[in-house]
Amino acid sequence: MDDHSTRRPAYLRITGGLIIIVLAGSLFEGGARTAFHMKDAIRARVDLHDYQMLDPRDHNLWRLRPGYSETLQQALPALQVSGRALGVQYLRDEAVKLHAHPDDLVFRINEDGFKGPELNQGHSRLGILELGDSCTFWGRVR
């Protein structure tokens, strides 16, 4: 018996291949539609901090809340509630080193939505831009 006698006809192979493609496409399409309809529920579960907000132009993104500020006595409980034990310890250690008082500002988002003091609109002073992750973001007590 040669190989040609056991092979299925070409139309059956093509039909089987098309069925597999249609089924796979249907599964992917169904998954995409389900994810699209669930995106609001997923977004509602995102754990944003008080200093964060959904971007008003694109609700799939978040940004810093303009005008937000936090004192040392506000920051410590917020970190504790969110389970960030290392952040609490770091902030306490830095506060002791810098002789910070409970009412001292440790965190500020300016009106333009950037961390730090207000931007110099006259561009009369040199500015420094820091890029990085959460380590750059928190930096030191200011």
Number of C-alpha atoms within 10 A of each C-alpha: 5 6 6 8 8 8 9 9 10 9 9 10 12 11 11 12 12 12 12 12 12 12 12 12 12 12 12 12 12 12 11 12 11 11 13 11 10 11 12 12 10 11 14 9 9 10 9 13 12 12 17 16 15 16 13 10 8 8 12 11 11 15 15 21 22 17 15 16 18 18 16 19 14 16 18 19 12 15 17 14 9 10 11 12 13 11 15 16 14 12 20 15 13 14 19 10 10 11 10 17 13 14 11 16 17 22 21 22 20 17 16 13 18 16 20 14 12 14 15 10 7 6 8 7 9 6 9 6 4 8 8 7 8 8 8 10 11 14 9 14 18 14
